[in-house]
Amino acid sequence: MTLQSMCICIEIFIAAIVYVIMQFWALPDSLVIIAHAAWICVHGDTPIVYLILNESLRKAMFKLIRDLYGKANRNILINNRITTEPGTPGPSREEIRYMM
């Protein structure tokens, strides 16, 4: 928990300090690029830091994905019956009831 908080806070600190300094003094382009990269990271990589460093969140996310995609795809019935003649019977009532 401390490491994940430190990672996020260091990014915020670097971005804030460099942006405040940029208001008063001209800085080299390399520091301006570092400030912009830190600003982007502050807003973009926080969920990634959480997923990498927080084990309980990572387990819950993988369980959610497994529940959403693992079980749902196992219970799908696909009816590929092709009829070309007008009198050919379609699916029975039991099959239709099972599909719904």
VEXDREN-2710 file (C-alpha; in Angstrom, 1 decimal):
% VEXDREN-2710
k/r/px/py/pz
1/MET/0.0/0.0/0.0
2/THR/2.8/2.4/0.8
3/LEU/4.6/1.7/-2.4
4/GLN/1.5/2.3/-4.5
5/SER/0.8/5.6/-2.7
6/MET/4.4/6.6/-3.1
7/CYS/4.4/6.0/-6.9
8/ILE/1.3/8.0/-7.4
9/CYS/2.3/10.9/-5.1
10/ILE/5.8/11.2/-6.6
11/GLU/4.3/11.6/-10.1
12/ILE/1.9/14.3/-8.7
13/PHE/4.7/16.0/-6.9
14/ILE/7.1/16.1/-9.9
15/ALA/4.4/17.4/-12.2
16/ALA/3.2/20.1/-9.7
17/ILE/6.7/21.3/-8.8
18/VAL/7.9/21.6/-12.4
19/TYR/4.7/23.4/-13.5
20/VAL/5.0/25.9/-10.7
21/ILE/8.7/26.5/-11.5
22/MET/7.8/27.0/-15.2
23/GLN/5.6/29.9/-14.2
24/PHE/8.5/31.9/-12.8
25/TRP/11.6/30.8/-14.8
26/ALA/12.5/29.5/-18.2
27/LEU/13.4/25.9/-18.0
28/PRO/15.3/23.6/-20.4
29/ASP/13.1/21.7/-22.9
30/SER/14.1/18.4/-21.2
31/LEU/12.4/19.5/-17.9
32/VAL/9.3/20.7/-19.7
33/ILE/9.1/17.3/-21.4
34/ILE/9.5/15.6/-18.0
35/ALA/6.7/17.8/-16.6
36/HIS/4.4/17.0/-19.4
37/ALA/5.1/13.2/-19.2
38/ALA/4.6/13.3/-15.4
39/TRP/1.3/15.1/-16.0
40/ILE/0.1/12.5/-18.5
41/CYS/1.2/9.7/-16.1
42/VAL/-0.7/11.3/-13.2
43/HIS/-3.9/11.1/-15.2
44/GLY/-3.3/7.8/-17.1
45/ASP/-1.3/5.3/-15.1
46/THR/-2.9/5.4/-11.7
47/PRO/-5.2/2.4/-12.5
48/ILE/-2.2/0.5/-13.8
49/VAL/-0.2/1.2/-10.6
50/TYR/-3.2/-0.1/-8.6
51/LEU/-3.4/-3.3/-10.7
52/ILE/0.3/-4.0/-10.5
53/LEU/0.8/-3.3/-6.8
54/ASN/-2.6/-4.1/-5.2
55/GLU/-3.0/-7.8/-4.9
56/SER/-6.6/-7.8/-3.6
57/LEU/-7.7/-5.5/-6.4
58/ARG/-5.9/-7.6/-9.0
59/LYS/-7.6/-10.8/-7.7
60/ALA/-11.0/-9.2/-7.8
61/MET/-10.5/-7.9/-11.3
62/PHE/-9.4/-11.3/-12.6
63/LYS/-12.3/-13.0/-10.9
64/LEU/-14.7/-10.4/-12.4
65/ILE/-13.3/-11.1/-15.9
66/ARG/-13.4/-14.8/-15.4
67/ASP/-17.1/-14.6/-14.2
68/LEU/-18.1/-12.3/-17.1
69/TYR/-16.4/-14.1/-19.9
70/GLY/-15.9/-17.7/-18.6
71/LYS/-19.4/-18.7/-17.6
72/ALA/-21.4/-16.7/-20.1
73/ASN/-19.8/-18.3/-23.2
74/ARG/-20.4/-21.8/-22.0
75/ASN/-24.2/-21.6/-21.9
76/ILE/-24.9/-20.3/-25.4
77/LEU/-26.9/-22.5/-27.8
78/ILE/-26.5/-21.7/-31.5
79/ASN/-29.1/-23.1/-33.8
80/ASN/-27.6/-23.4/-37.3
81/ARG/-30.5/-25.1/-38.9
82/ILE/-30.8/-24.0/-42.6
83/THR/-34.1/-24.6/-44.4
84/THR/-34.5/-24.3/-48.2
85/GLU/-38.0/-25.8/-48.7
86/PRO/-41.1/-24.1/-47.4
87/GLY/-42.4/-27.3/-45.6
88/THR/-39.2/-28.0/-43.7
89/PRO/-39.8/-27.9/-39.9
90/GLY/-38.0/-25.4/-37.7
91/PRO/-36.9/-25.9/-34.1
92/SER/-39.2/-27.7/-31.7
93/ARG/-41.0/-25.9/-28.9
94/GLU/-38.6/-27.4/-26.4
95/GLU/-35.6/-26.1/-28.3
96/ILE/-37.1/-22.6/-28.5
97/ARG/-37.9/-22.7/-24.8
98/TYR/-34.3/-23.7/-24.1
99/MET/-32.9/-20.9/-26.3
100/MET/-34.8/-18.3/-24.3
END
